[in-house]
Amino acid sequence: MQNSPDEEKYQAGPPPLPPAPDSDIIVSTDTHRTERIPAGQSRTRKWPVLHATSAPAINLDTWRLEIGGLVDTPLSFSWEAFQQLPRTRVFADFHCVTRWSRLGNLWEGVSAREIMQLAGVQPTARYVIATGYDGDWTTNLPLADFQSEDVLLCDTHDGTALDPDHGGPLRLIVPLLYAWKSAKWLKRIDFIAEDQPGYWEQCGYHNHGDPWVVDENNPDGERFQSRDHIPPGFEA
């Protein structure tokens, strides 16, 4: 009997270390921390599945990725056209707001910077809205975070294509923010001037979502707007 993809990705030993500096892989800055697990998190060796609803059925023959908003050139990619774009690999850790962290992931896809350059993002753009195929689910993030060198429109994880449960065929990967900002089943990206909180942000998640911010309001990272706005089912 063959192992499932999740079993094959079980990390039996210590967390993977960043690749050598002379590698062509972009290394997310957090992986160089002495302590790679943020406050309140614990390491998982597995490759967990967690999403709000269920994975949508997506046909690659009709799949499209739209890029719009405050851009000089709106873009629309078929799956074949997207696969022709320059490829980038990123080594990064992955932190879920439900308190688990998977360390040492190797992602591959198209960099956010490549998409921005192709579209010609206008100077008035300050925020990004990522929309998924799962009922037009959205999340928001500042443009400054989106244009980090380690942000990917990602279709591959640890050498294999993303399966639907993990956001395939294409998801956003924003390593320096909590994983809900890394929208699954990516359908559209819009560059906008004014912030527009997305699904989880409207439910009480923090509007920014940095797992490393620790202060009196955020004792374990920017998880929630406040202790009074914790979504049902989550502990304080």
C-alpha positions, 0 to 999 in steps of 0.5 A: 500500500502506498503512503498518502501525500501527507504521510510522505511529508511527515517530518520524522527528524529535526526541522529542515534547515535553510538551504546554502546561501549560494542556492537559487532558493529564496529563504524567508527571513524567519527561518534564520531565527534561533527560535523558529516557533512563535509564542503560543505555537507548537511544532507539527511534524505533519502536513495538516488540513484546515479550512473554513468550508470544503475544497471547491471542485476546480477544472484546470481547463476552465480555471482562470487567475484574474489580476485587477484593481489599480493596475495599468494592465489587467491580467487574465491567465489560463492554467497553461499561460500561468505555467509559462511564467518565470518560476521561483522557489521559497524556503519558509516556515508556516504558522497557523492561527490554530497554534501549529507551525510546520517548519521548513517548507519548500514552495514553488510558483510565481513570485508576487513581484513578478505579477506586480511587474507584469500588471504595472501596479499603480502608485495609489495602491496600498492594499491587496485583496486575494479572492478564492474559488470557495464562494469568493472568500477573501483576505486582505493584506498591505501591499508592503507585505504582498511585495516581500520577496518570499511571497508566492502564487504557489502550485507546488509544496515540497516537490509535489503539486498542491492537492485540493485540501492544501489549496491546489491548484494555486494558493497564495503563500505569505510566509511572514503572516499567519497562514489564513492570509495565504489564500487557498484556491486562488482566483483573483488578486486586486490592488486597492487604495483603501483596506477591505477586511476579508472573511476571517478579519470580519469574524474577529481575526486580526487585520494584519496577522503577524505571528511574531508581534508580542505585546500586552494586546497580542500575547501570542501574536496578532491572532485576534482583534482583541480578547473580546473578538475571539471567534467561536471555537477558539481559546484565548 
